[in-house]
Amino acid sequence: MAGIAGYFGQAQTPETLQGMVRKLLHRGRGGEAFYHANPVFMGVRTTAAEGAAQPAYSRDDSIAVLFSGEISNYAALRADLERKGIHCRNDSTAELVLHLYEAYGLNLATHLRGRFVFAVHDTLKDFVVITRDRMGQEPLYYTTTQSGDFVFASELKALLEHPGVRPVPELRAIDAFLSFGYSPGPGTFLKGVHKLPAGHRLIWNPGLHVMVEPYWQWETYMRPDASLKTDADFQARFDTLLEDAIAQSAAGLHKPAIALSGAAEETAIAAFLTKDAPPHGLDTFTVGYDGDEEALLPAREIARRLGTRHNEIICTPPDMEKLPEIVWALDEPLGDPAVVSSYMLSQQAGQGTDGIIRGVGAEDMMCGLLQQEAFLRMSRMPPLFSAFYRAGVNLLPQSWMDSQFDCNGRIGDKCRQRILMVLSELGNRRSSLMRRYAMMTAVFTARDKAALYTGTMSPVMESFMDSGRESALSWPTPISSLLALQKDYVLQDSTLLRADKIAGLTSTTLRLPYMDNALVEFILSAPDHLKYQGGKGKVMIRNYVEKVAPGLPEISRRHANLPMQRFLSARLMRDLMETCLSEKAVRARGLFNPDVVRHIVGRVRDGDMIEMRQGFALLMLELWFRVYIDGDKSWPR
């Protein structure tokens, strides 16, 4: 892990840049490096290997580079440069990026594989370019202060160390969070602060002009390779690219920790790596939940079959006390309780290993998420059956309803109402994909918000539903449209944000093979039925697992997820909710109706999936306010 920060403009005291970079200490324990060339001031927290080699300078000192992240094709790129007569003076990635910039200019990022954010200051051309990796594995925030200074950092908390940046909440982001459980970019929870989108670069010059432009575009790869004629051809190519991505992820890790949840994507990683396991063997890790022994069984059996040293991490209700610290790490609230199990995995698997390899992103890319599968099933439902289903939703027995959704919660009254609304919206031909999918995934619908919001929030209700977002979703098939939506919003602003920030909090190296751009580009081009078929996603992954290790079990989503009802009903969480969401606290915040919040908190213990999500989202939002806006010293800083 590493992190980058800086500002362009009026020189501040040295403590300003030092404070920004040191706020990223958890992201890079190897050291720190700084670059000053008025009006450009930048710094980086680094790994031990990179510390002494940054910044990297050109021979005439006219170009300087600071780099955060990892390049998986470093050796191949260096060899290619040497064939061109360009030789590196040391082994730093920053110097490699410097020479690539000299060779390819602004297009250098198209040659990189991996996770990265880097800044290049070209004094002769008088600009700085900051580039983020294709998938958005490395975060980058930026803003312009009232005095005109441009400020950027890997994390919001570092950005706030600059005296010109003030934490003013952005109400539109709060509204979007209450719909999705996260806030879609490029905006953030702080007014005037933006995220650099994945696959984009930002160019700044002293004339105070800032230009953001893409260098990699998703739609370029949506057409199938004409040389692949059959499903077997596509599967074979997928298998080759997957194995290459896993091998690249494991490179340089002498003692990796392999996440093994029991999901197919992580079983595939473990199965491949055990083919050529080192003499000391491989360590696999799974997170289970107190009182749910059944959740541990699939991963335990997979580990036994593959011959790994298996470690079980048990998450208990008292572990929820980490939520304030997790909110501090995330920079922005997320409404998914999986942040707690992610933290437990990263913290414990990171001890005694030199990095964790996880299957993060596979479900997003191959329609494996519950909401994706449910959306596609409902979208394909014949009109006659849809009408029958709507008529019977309130009459069907609870056990049958629960069996239709492999989730950790009850399909209670609130859920049934939501299903009826979704079915009605799906029948509306004028409704956009964005609106239909938002209805499916919403924590709070517009109807819920109308009751929840005070006059402060009502003017921004559903303001994220702008025409620009909807027009960007004109894709040829429902699955390609769904994946485009996933890429633009969920993947970089929720899935990868959580993975990066939690790994950063625990100072753990994180490798995500399913986010390798060559693999992603192929998945985009593959036929829809090789991503989703028969009501299930991840088709090519499951085919690969069955080929290399047939007959392995797969965990159900019900057991894979944190048992919310039991955890949210525990004394610690009840006390936390009653403190943070008390009538006094809600009135003081001024955003929500205290009576509605009290009703939601009171219903959380009933186990309705929607009401539990709503209560948890409100709690995470209030914790974020206390940490980032109030500066309450009783919370983590």
C-alpha positions in Angstrom: 0.0 0.0 0.0 1.0 3.6 -0.6 -0.6 7.0 -0.8 0.0 10.4 -2.5 -0.9 14.0 -1.6 -0.1 17.5 -2.6 -1.2 20.9 -3.7 -0.5 23.4 -6.5 -0.6 27.1 -5.7 0.4 29.4 -2.9 3.2 28.0 -0.7 2.0 26.9 2.8 4.2 26.1 5.8 6.2 22.9 5.5 4.0 21.4 8.1 1.0 21.5 5.7 2.4 19.0 3.2 4.0 17.0 5.9 0.6 16.7 7.7 -1.2 15.7 4.5 1.4 12.9 3.8 1.6 11.7 7.4 -2.2 11.4 7.5 -1.5 8.5 5.0 0.9 6.7 7.4 -1.3 3.6 7.5 -1.1 3.3 3.7 2.7 3.1 3.5 5.0 2.2 6.5 8.2 2.3 4.5 8.8 6.0 4.6 7.9 9.3 2.9 9.2 11.5 0.2 8.5 15.1 -0.8 8.8 17.3 -4.0 8.9 21.1 -4.0 9.0 23.1 -7.2 6.9 26.2 -6.5 4.0 26.3 -7.2 4.0 22.4 -7.1 4.2 20.7 -3.8 3.7 16.9 -3.6 4.5 14.0 -1.3 4.1 10.3 -1.0 3.9 7.6 1.7 5.8 4.6 0.3 6.6 1.0 0.9 10.1 0.1 2.1 11.3 -0.8 -1.4 10.2 2.5 -2.9 11.0 5.0 -0.1 14.5 6.1 -1.1 13.8 6.2 -4.8 11.1 8.9 -4.9 10.7 11.3 -6.5 12.2 10.0 -9.7 13.9 12.7 -11.8 14.8 12.9 -15.5 18.5 13.4 -16.2 18.1 17.1 -16.7 15.7 17.3 -13.7 13.0 18.8 -15.8 10.5 16.0 -15.1 9.7 14.5 -11.7 7.4 11.6 -10.8 5.7 10.4 -7.6 4.0 7.0 -7.7 1.6 5.1 -5.5 0.5 1.5 -6.2 1.9 -1.6 -7.9 2.7 -2.4 -11.5 2.3 -6.1 -12.3 4.0 -6.0 -15.7 7.0 -4.1 -14.3 9.6 -6.6 -15.6 8.2 -6.7 -19.1 8.0 -3.0 -19.4 11.6 -2.5 -18.1 12.9 -5.1 -20.6 11.1 -3.3 -23.4 12.6 0.0 -22.5 16.1 -1.5 -22.3 15.6 -2.9 -25.9 14.9 0.7 -26.8 18.2 1.8 -25.2 16.5 3.3 -22.1 18.1 2.1 -18.8 16.7 2.5 -15.3 19.2 3.6 -12.6 17.3 1.7 -9.9 14.4 -0.7 -9.4 11.8 1.9 -8.4 8.4 1.9 -10.1 8.5 5.7 -10.1 11.6 5.7 -12.4 10.0 3.2 -14.7 6.9 5.5 -15.0 9.3 8.4 -15.6 10.9 6.7 -18.6 7.6 5.5 -19.9 6.5 9.1 -19.9 9.6 10.1 -21.8 8.8 7.4 -24.3 5.0 7.6 -24.7 4.0 11.0 -23.2 0.5 11.2 -21.7 -0.5 7.8 -23.1 2.0 5.9 -20.8 -0.8 4.6 -18.6 -2.1 2.4 -21.5 1.1 0.4 -21.1 0.6 -0.3 -17.4 -1.1 -3.3 -15.7 -2.0 -2.9 -12.0 -3.3 -0.5 -9.4 -1.8 3.0 -9.4 -2.0 6.7 -9.0 1.0 8.8 -10.2 1.8 12.4 -10.7 4.2 13.7 -13.4 5.5 17.3 -13.2 6.9 18.4 -16.5 8.5 21.7 -15.9 9.4 22.3 -19.6 5.7 21.9 -20.7 4.6 23.6 -17.5 1.9 21.1 -16.3 1.2 18.3 -13.9 -0.6 15.2 -14.9 -2.2 12.9 -12.3 -3.4 9.5 -13.6 -5.6 6.8 -11.9 -5.7 3.1 -12.9 -8.3 1.8 -15.2 -10.6 0.1 -12.7 -10.1 2.6 -9.8 -8.3 0.3 -7.4 -6.3 3.3 -6.1 -8.4 6.3 -5.0 -7.7 10.0 -5.7 -9.6 13.0 -4.4 -9.2 16.6 -5.4 -10.6 20.1 -4.9 -9.9 23.7 -5.6 -9.8 26.1 -2.6 -11.4 29.5 -2.5 -7.9 31.0 -3.0 -7.4 29.0 -6.1 -5.1 26.3 -4.8 -5.5 22.8 -6.3 -5.3 20.1 -3.6 -5.3 16.3 -4.0 -4.8 13.2 -1.9 -5.4 9.5 -1.8 -7.8 9.9 1.1 -10.2 12.7 2.2 -8.6 12.8 5.6 -5.3 13.9 4.1 -7.0 16.5 1.9 -8.5 18.1 5.0 -5.0 18.8 6.4 -4.7 21.6 3.9 -5.9 24.9 5.6 -8.0 25.8 2.5 -10.1 22.7 2.6 -13.1 22.8 4.9 -15.4 19.8 5.6 -18.8 21.0 4.4 -21.3 18.1 3.9 -22.7 17.7 0.4 -26.5 17.0 0.7 -26.8 15.5 -2.8 -24.2 12.8 -1.8 -26.2 12.0 1.3 -29.3 11.6 -0.7 -27.5 9.3 -3.2 -26.1 7.3 -0.2 -29.5 6.7 1.2 -30.6 5.3 -2.2 -27.6 3.1 -2.9 -25.7 2.6 0.3 -22.7 4.6 -1.2 -22.3 7.9 -3.0 -21.6 7.6 -6.7 -18.8 9.8 -8.1 -17.4 12.0 -9.3 -18.7 14.0 -6.3 -18.1 13.1 -2.7 -19.7 13.7 0.7 -17.8 17.0 1.0 -18.9 20.0 -1.0 -16.5 20.9 -3.8 -14.4 17.7 -3.4 -14.3 15.3 -6.3 -13.0 11.8 -7.1 -10.9 11.4 -10.2 -12.8 8.7 -12.1 -11.2 5.3 -12.9 -9.4 5.2 -16.2 -9.0 9.0 -16.3 -6.1 11.5 -16.0 -6.2 15.1 -14.7 -4.0 17.8 -16.2 -3.2 21.0 -14.2 -1.2 24.0 -15.3 -0.3 27.3 -13.5 -3.0 29.1 -15.3 -5.4 27.3 -13.0 -6.9 25.3 -15.7 -7.9 21.7 -14.7 -8.8 19.2 -17.4 -10.1 15.7 -16.7 -10.2 13.2 -19.6 -10.4 9.4 -20.1 -7.5 7.4 -21.4 -9.3 4.0 -21.2 -12.9 3.5 -22.1 -15.1 0.6 -21.2 -17.2 0.6 -24.4 -14.1 0.0 -26.6 -14.0 -3.6 -25.4 -17.7 -4.6 -25.7 -17.4 -6.4 -29.1 -16.4 -10.1 -29.1 -13.1 -11.2 -30.6 -14.0 -12.4 -34.1 -11.4 -15.2 -33.9 -13.4 -16.9 -31.1 -16.2 -18.9 -32.6 -17.6 -21.1 -29.9 -18.3 -21.1 -26.2 -15.3 -23.4 -25.7 -13.1 -20.9 -27.5 -14.2 -18.1 -25.1 -13.9 -20.3 -22.1 -10.3 -21.3 -23.0 -9.3 -17.7 -23.5 -10.9 -16.8 -20.2 -9.0 -19.6 -18.4 -5.7 -18.4 -19.8 -6.2 -14.8 -18.9 -7.5 -15.7 -15.4 -4.5 -17.8 -14.7 -2.2 -15.1 -15.9 -3.9 -12.5 -13.7 -3.7 -14.8 -10.7 0.0 -15.5 -11.3 0.7 -11.7 -11.7 -1.1 -11.1 -8.4 1.0 -13.6 -6.6 4.3 -12.4 -8.0 6.6 -11.0 -5.4 4.6 -12.4 -2.5 6.7 -14.9 -0.6 4.0 -15.8 1.9 0.6 -14.7 0.5 -2.7 -15.0 2.3 -5.4 -16.4 0.0 -9.0 -15.3 0.9 -11.2 -18.4 0.6 -14.8 -17.5 1.4 -16.3 -20.5 -0.4 -17.4 -18.3 -3.4 -16.4 -19.6 -6.8 -14.1 -16.7 -7.6 -11.9 -17.2 -4.6 -11.9 -21.0 -5.0 -10.6 -20.5 -8.5 -7.7 -18.4 -7.2 -6.8 -21.0 -4.5 -7.1 -23.9 -7.0 -4.7 -22.3 -9.5 -2.1 -21.4 -6.9 -2.1 -24.8 -5.3 -0.9 -26.3 -8.6 2.6 -24.9 -8.0 2.4 -24.2 -4.3 5.7 -23.4 -2.5 7.3 -26.1 -0.3 5.9 -24.4 2.8 2.4 -24.6 1.4 -0.3 -21.9 1.0 -2.4 -20.2 3.7 -6.1 -19.7 3.1 -8.4 -17.6 5.3 -12.1 -17.4 5.7 -14.4 -15.2 7.8 -17.2 -16.9 9.6 -19.8 -15.6 12.1 -20.4 -16.6 15.7 -23.1 -19.1 15.9 -23.1 -20.0 12.2 -20.9 -23.1 11.9 -22.5 -24.0 8.6 -21.0 -20.9 7.0 -17.5 -22.3 7.6 -18.1 -25.7 6.0 -17.7 -25.0 2.3 -14.3 -23.2 2.7 -13.1 -25.8 5.1 -13.9 -28.6 2.6 -12.3 -26.7 -0.3 -9.1 -26.1 1.8 -9.0 -29.8 2.7 -9.4 -30.9 -0.9 -6.7 -28.4 -2.1 -4.3 -29.1 0.7 -3.9 -25.6 2.1 -3.2 -24.5 5.7 -6.7 -23.1 6.5 -7.4 -20.4 9.0 -10.9 -19.5 10.3 -11.6 -16.0 11.5 -14.7 -15.7 13.6 -16.6 -12.4 13.6 -18.7 -11.7 16.7 -21.2 -9.0 17.6 -18.6 -7.2 19.8 -16.4 -6.7 16.7 -19.0 -4.1 15.6 -17.3 -1.7 18.1 -14.7 -1.2 15.2 -17.4 0.7 13.2 -16.2 4.3 14.1 -12.6 3.4 13.2 -13.8 1.8 9.9 -15.8 4.9 9.0 -12.7 7.0 9.6 -10.8 4.7 7.3 -13.5 4.7 4.6 -13.6 8.5 4.2 -17.2 8.1 3.1 -19.9 6.0 4.7 -20.9 2.7 3.2 -24.2 1.0 4.0 -22.9 -2.5 3.8 -22.1 -4.4 7.0 -19.5 -6.5 5.1 -17.1 -3.7 6.0 -16.7 -5.4 9.4 -15.9 -8.8 8.0 -13.5 -7.2 5.4 -11.7 -5.5 8.3 -11.4 -8.8 10.3 -10.0 -10.6 7.2 -7.5 -7.8 6.4 -6.4 -7.4 10.0 -5.8 -11.0 10.9 -4.8 -12.4 7.5 -2.3 -9.6 7.1 -0.4 -10.7 10.2 2.5 -13.0 9.3 1.9 -12.7 5.5 3.1 -10.2 3.0 -0.2 -9.6 1.1 -3.7 -10.8 0.6 -5.1 -12.1 -2.7 -8.9 -11.7 -2.9 -11.7 -12.2 -5.5 -13.1 -8.7 -5.1 -14.8 -7.4 -8.3 -15.6 -10.7 -9.9 -19.3 -10.6 -8.8 -19.6 -7.1 -10.1 -18.1 -8.0 -13.5 -20.1 -11.2 -14.1 -23.6 -10.5 -12.7 -23.0 -12.4 -9.5 -24.4 -9.9 -7.0 -27.8 -10.6 -5.5 -29.3 -7.4 -6.8 -28.0 -8.1 -10.3 -29.4 -11.6 -10.4 -32.7 -10.5 -9.0 -33.0 -7.6 -11.4 -32.2 -9.9 -14.4 -34.7 -12.5 -13.3 -37.5 -10.0 -12.8 -36.6 -8.2 -16.1 -37.0 -11.5 -18.0 -40.2 -12.4 -16.3 -43.1 -12.9 -18.8 -45.8 -10.2 -18.4 -48.5 -12.7 -17.5 -46.3 -14.3 -14.8 -45.3 -10.8 -13.5 -49.0 -9.9 -13.1 -49.6 -13.2 -11.3 -46.6 -12.6 -9.1 -47.7 -9.1 -8.1 -51.1 -10.4 -7.2 -49.6 -13.1 -5.0 -46.8 -11.3 -3.3 -48.8 -10.4 -0.2 -50.4 -13.9 -0.1 -47.4 -16.2 -0.5 -46.1 -17.8 2.6 -43.0 -16.3 4.3 -40.9 -19.4 3.8 -41.5 -19.5 0.1 -40.6 -15.8 -0.3 -37.4 -16.2 1.7 -36.5 -19.2 -0.5 -36.6 -17.0 -3.7 -33.9 -14.7 -2.4 -30.7 -16.2 -1.1 -30.0 -13.4 1.3 -29.4 -12.9 5.0 -32.7 -11.5 6.2 -36.5 -11.9 6.0 -38.6 -10.9 3.1 -40.9 -9.0 5.5 -43.7 -6.5 4.8 -41.2 -3.8 3.8 -39.5 -6.1 1.4 -42.8 -7.2 -0.1 -43.8 -3.6 -0.7 -40.5 -3.1 -2.5 -40.9 -6.1 -4.7 -44.3 -4.8 -5.8 -42.8 -1.4 -6.6 -40.0 -3.0 -8.6 -42.4 -5.2 -10.6 -44.5 -2.1 -11.4 -41.4 -0.1 -12.4 -40.2 -2.9 -14.7 -43.5 -2.8 -16.5 -43.1 0.9 -17.3 -41.5 1.0 -20.7 -40.6 4.7 -20.3 -38.6 4.0 -17.1 -34.8 4.1 -17.6 -32.4 1.4 -16.5 -31.0 3.7 -13.9 -34.4 4.3 -12.3 -35.4 0.6 -12.5 -32.1 -0.6 -11.0 -32.2 2.1 -8.3 -35.6 0.9 -7.3 -34.3 -2.6 -7.0 -31.2 -1.7 -5.0 -32.4 1.3 -3.0 -32.0 1.4 0.7 -34.6 4.2 0.8 -36.9 4.8 -2.1 -38.3 8.2 -3.0 -41.4 7.3 -1.0 -39.3 6.4 2.0 -37.4 9.6 1.7 -40.5 11.8 1.5 -41.4 10.6 5.0 -37.8 10.7 6.3 -36.5 14.1 5.1 -36.9 17.4 6.7 -37.0 20.7 4.7 -33.2 20.7 4.6 -33.0 17.5 2.6 -36.2 17.6 0.5 -34.9 19.9 -2.2 -32.1 17.5 -3.1 -34.3 14.3 -3.1 -33.4 12.0 -6.0 -31.1 14.7 -7.5 -28.7 12.1 -8.7 -31.3 10.9 -11.3 -30.0 13.4 -13.8 -30.3 12.9 -17.6 -26.6 12.7 -18.1 -26.4 9.5 -16.1 -29.3 7.9 -17.8 -28.1 8.7 -21.4 -24.8 7.1 -20.6 -26.5 3.7 -20.3 -27.5 3.0 -23.9 -26.0 -0.4 -24.3 -27.1 -3.2 -26.6 -28.3 -5.7 -24.0 -29.7 -5.7 -20.5 -26.5 -7.4 -19.2 -24.1 -5.0 -20.9 -26.2 -2.1 -19.6 -26.1 -3.5 -16.1 -22.3 -4.0 -16.3 -21.8 -0.4 -17.5 -23.9 0.8 -14.6 -21.8 -1.4 -12.2 -18.5 0.0 -13.6 -19.6 3.6 -13.5 -20.9 3.6 -10.0 -20.8 0.5 -7.7 -17.4 -1.0 -8.7 -15.2 2.0 -8.1 -17.3 3.9 -5.5 -18.3 1.0 -3.3 -16.7 -2.4 -4.0 -13.1 -1.2 -4.7 -13.3 1.7 -2.3 -14.1 -0.7 0.6 -11.4 -3.1 -0.4 -8.7 -0.4 -0.7 -9.6 1.6 2.4 -9.8 -1.4 4.7 -6.5 -2.8 3.4 -5.0 0.6 4.0 -6.3 0.8 7.5 -4.5 -2.4 8.4 -1.4 -1.6 6.3 -2.0 -4.7 4.2 -0.8 -5.3 0.6 -3.9 -6.2 -1.5 -3.9 -8.0 -4.8 -7.1 -8.3 -6.9 -6.6 -10.5 -10.0 -10.2 -10.1 -11.3 -9.4 -6.4 -11.7 -6.5 -7.1 -14.1 -7.4 -4.9 -17.2 -6.6 -7.7 -19.7 -9.1 -10.0 -18.0 -11.7 -7.3 -17.6 -11.5 -6.3 -21.2 -12.1 -9.9 -22.2 -15.0 -10.4 -19.8 -16.6 -7.3 -21.4 -16.3 -8.8 -24.9 -17.6 -12.3 -23.9 -21.2 -13.3 -24.8 -23.8 -12.5 -22.1 -24.7 -16.1 -21.5 -21.1 -16.8 -20.4 -21.6 -14.2 -17.6 -25.2 -15.0 -16.6 -27.3 -18.0 -17.4 -30.0 -20.0 -15.7 -30.5 -17.3 -13.0 -26.9 -17.3 -11.9 -23.9 -15.2 -12.7 -20.1 -15.9 -12.8 -20.7 -18.7 -15.5 -17.1 -18.8 -16.8 -15.6 -18.8 -13.3 -17.8 -21.7 -12.2 -16.8 -23.5 -15.4 -13.1 -23.0 -14.7 -13.5 -24.3 -11.1 -15.3 -27.4 -12.3 -12.5 -28.1 -14.8 -9.5 -27.7 -12.4 -11.2 -29.0 -9.2 -14.5 -30.7 -9.9 -17.1 -31.2 -7.3 -16.0 -28.5 -4.8 -18.8 -26.9 -2.8 -19.9 -23.3 -3.0 -21.1 -21.2 -0.2 -24.7 -19.8 -0.3 -25.1 -16.1 -0.2 -27.2 -16.5 3.0 -24.2 -17.9 4.8 -21.6 -15.7 3.1 -23.1 -12.5 4.5 -23.0 -11.1 8.0 -26.1 -12.2 9.9 -27.5 -8.7 10.3 -30.5 -9.5 12.5 -28.3 -11.2 15.2 -25.5 -8.6 15.0 -27.7 -5.5 15.0 -29.8 -6.9 17.9 -26.8 -7.3 20.1 -26.4 -5.0 23.1 -23.4 -3.1 21.7 -25.2 -2.3 18.5 -28.5 -1.4 20.3 -26.6 1.0 22.5 -24.7 2.5 19.5 -27.9 3.0 17.6 -29.7 4.5 20.5 -26.8 6.9 21.1 -26.3 8.0 17.5 -29.9 7.9 16.4 -31.6 9.2 19.5 -34.3 11.8 19.1 -32.0 14.5 20.4 -29.2 13.6 18.0 -31.5 13.4 15.0 -33.1 16.8 15.8 -29.7 18.4 16.3 -28.5 17.1 12.9 -31.7 18.6 11.3 -31.8 16.3 8.2 -34.4 13.7 9.2 -37.7 13.3 10.9 -37.0 11.9 14.4 -40.3 10.0 14.5 -39.4 8.1 11.3 -35.9 7.3 12.5 -37.2 6.1 15.8 -39.6 3.8 13.9 -36.8 2.3 11.7 -34.5 1.7 14.7 -37.3 0.0 16.6 -38.0 -2.3 13.6 -34.4 -3.4 13.0 -34.6 -6.3 15.3 -37.6 -7.8 13.4 -35.2 -8.9 10.7 -36.8 -7.4 7.6 -33.9 -7.1 5.1 -34.9 -3.6 4.0 -35.4 -2.2 7.4 -32.1 -3.6 8.7 -30.3 -2.0 5.7 -32.0 1.3 6.5 -31.1 1.3 10.2 -27.5 0.4 9.4 -27.2 3.1 6.7 -28.5 5.8 9.1 -26.0 4.7 11.8 -23.0 4.8 9.4 -24.1 8.2 8.1 -24.3 9.6 11.7 -20.9 8.1 12.6 -19.4 9.8 9.5 -20.8 13.1 10.6 -19.3 12.7 14.0 -15.9 11.7 12.7 -15.5 14.1 9.7 -17.9 17.0 10.3 -18.2 17.4 14.1 -14.6 16.4 14.9 -15.8 14.7 18.0 -12.7 13.8 19.9 -14.4 10.7 21.4 -14.4 9.2 17.9 -11.3 8.0 16.0 -9.3 10.8 14.3 
